[in-house]
Amino acid sequence: MASSFDVVVIGGGPGGYVAALRAAQLGAST
């Protein structure tokens, strides 16, 4: 099964959290 992503967030610190949150708000698949 192949998966397709728009954004890959590496890291769970403050920067990773903000990046994942913003990508989700913009409709990107994380």
C-alpha positions as CSV (number, residue, x, y, z in Angstrom):
1,M,0.0,0.0,0.0
2,A,1.6,3.3,-1.1
3,S,1.0,6.5,0.9
4,S,1.3,10.0,-0.5
5,F,2.1,13.0,1.7
6,D,2.4,16.8,1.0
7,V,4.6,17.5,4.1
8,V,6.8,15.4,6.4
9,V,7.4,16.9,9.8
10,I,10.5,15.6,11.5
11,G,10.8,16.5,15.2
12,G,8.3,17.1,17.9
13,G,9.6,20.3,19.4
14,P,8.0,23.7,19.2
15,G,9.0,24.1,15.5
16,G,7.7,20.7,14.5
17,Y,4.4,21.3,16.4
18,V,3.9,24.7,14.6
19,A,4.8,23.2,11.2
20,A,2.4,20.4,11.6
21,L,-0.4,22.7,12.9
22,R,0.1,25.2,10.0
23,A,0.2,22.5,7.4
24,A,-3.0,21.0,8.7
25,Q,-4.7,24.4,8.6
26,L,-3.6,24.8,5.0
27,G,-5.1,21.4,4.1
28,A,-1.8,19.6,3.5
29,S,-1.6,15.9,4.1
30,T,1.0,15.2,6.9
